Amino acid sequence: MIIGLQLLAIVFALIMIYFAYLHFMRGELSKSEIISWWGIWVVTIVITIFPDLLSGFAKTISINRVFDLMVVSGFILVIVLSYKAYIGTKKLEHKINEFIRKESIKDTRNGRKS
């Protein structure tokens, strides 16, 4: 029987599938990215509907409830995504600094002042 929280999770996953599709149609996601995101959301729906699929794995790693496993997995995912976003931001910051340096040197050599 599907309870309210499960229904909410399923609706959320369906909305995220739709948003991924919109971003794909705008050209913001590649085919491999949309397949990955759709896979993640479909797995989320399946696990939400059939949580007992993970109970054996949860017990193997000494976690009593599937919900606890999902919460721990969610924290790990958030930490990994935050780290990836941080590294991406640092790389972009470095590229912007290099670009500004090159443009400043070019402008100085051409005799222009900012």
C-alpha positions as CSV (number, residue, x, y, z in Angstrom):
1,M,0.0,0.0,0.0
2,I,1.4,3.4,-1.0
3,I,1.3,5.9,1.8
4,G,1.4,9.7,1.6
5,L,5.2,10.1,1.8
6,Q,5.6,7.5,-0.9
7,L,3.1,9.3,-3.1
8,L,4.9,12.6,-2.5
9,A,8.2,11.0,-3.5
10,I,6.7,9.5,-6.6
11,V,5.2,12.8,-7.7
12,F,8.5,14.6,-7.0
13,A,10.4,12.1,-9.1
14,L,7.9,12.5,-12.0
15,I,8.3,16.3,-11.8
16,M,12.1,15.9,-11.9
17,I,11.8,13.6,-14.9
18,Y,9.8,16.3,-16.6
19,F,12.3,19.0,-15.7
20,A,15.1,16.9,-17.0
21,Y,13.2,16.5,-20.3
22,L,12.7,20.3,-20.5
23,H,16.4,21.0,-20.0
24,F,17.3,18.3,-22.6
25,M,14.9,20.0,-25.1
26,R,16.6,23.3,-24.4
27,G,20.0,21.8,-25.2
28,E,21.2,22.1,-21.6
29,L,21.6,18.4,-21.1
30,S,23.3,15.8,-23.4
31,K,21.7,12.4,-24.2
32,S,24.0,10.7,-21.7
33,E,23.1,13.2,-18.9
34,I,19.3,12.9,-19.5
35,I,19.6,9.1,-19.5
36,S,21.5,9.2,-16.2
37,W,19.0,11.6,-14.6
38,W,16.0,9.6,-15.9
39,G,17.7,6.4,-14.5
40,I,18.2,8.0,-11.1
41,W,14.5,9.1,-10.9
42,V,13.1,5.8,-12.2
43,V,15.2,3.9,-9.6
44,T,13.9,6.4,-7.0
45,I,10.3,5.6,-8.0
46,V,10.9,1.8,-8.0
47,I,12.6,2.0,-4.5
48,T,9.8,4.1,-3.3
49,I,7.1,1.7,-4.4
50,F,9.1,-1.4,-3.4
51,P,11.3,-0.5,-0.4
52,D,11.7,-4.1,0.5
53,L,14.1,-4.5,-2.5
54,L,16.8,-2.9,-0.4
55,S,16.1,-4.5,2.9
56,G,18.6,-7.4,2.3
57,F,21.3,-4.9,1.4
58,A,20.5,-2.7,4.4
59,K,20.9,-5.6,6.8
60,T,24.1,-6.7,5.1
61,I,25.7,-3.3,6.0
62,S,24.1,-3.4,9.5
63,I,21.4,-0.8,8.9
64,N,18.1,-1.9,10.4
65,R,15.6,0.1,8.3
66,V,15.5,0.8,4.6
67,F,14.5,4.4,5.4
68,D,17.8,4.9,7.4
69,L,19.7,3.5,4.4
70,M,18.0,6.1,2.2
71,V,18.7,8.9,4.5
72,V,22.4,8.0,4.8
73,S,22.6,7.6,1.0
74,G,20.9,11.0,0.6
75,F,23.5,12.6,2.8
76,I,26.3,11.0,0.9
77,L,24.8,12.1,-2.4
78,V,24.5,15.7,-1.2
79,I,28.1,15.7,0.0
80,V,29.4,14.4,-3.3
81,L,27.3,16.8,-5.4
82,S,28.4,19.7,-3.1
83,Y,32.0,18.8,-3.5
84,K,31.6,18.5,-7.3
85,A,29.9,21.9,-7.5
86,Y,32.7,23.4,-5.3
87,I,35.4,22.0,-7.6
88,G,33.6,23.2,-10.7
89,T,33.2,26.7,-9.2
90,K,36.9,26.8,-8.4
91,K,37.9,25.7,-11.9
92,L,35.6,28.4,-13.4
93,E,37.0,31.0,-11.1
94,H,40.5,30.1,-12.2
95,K,39.6,30.3,-15.9
96,I,38.0,33.7,-15.3
97,N,41.1,35.0,-13.5
98,E,43.3,33.8,-16.3
99,F,41.1,35.4,-18.9
100,I,41.1,38.7,-17.1
101,R,44.9,38.6,-16.7
102,K,45.3,38.0,-20.4
103,E,42.9,40.7,-21.4
104,S,44.6,43.2,-19.0
105,I,48.0,42.4,-20.4
106,K,46.7,42.7,-24.0
107,D,45.1,46.1,-23.2
108,T,48.2,47.3,-21.5
109,R,50.3,46.4,-24.5
110,N,47.9,48.1,-26.9
111,G,48.1,51.3,-24.8
112,R,44.5,51.3,-23.6
113,K,43.6,52.0,-20.0
114,S,40.6,50.6,-18.3
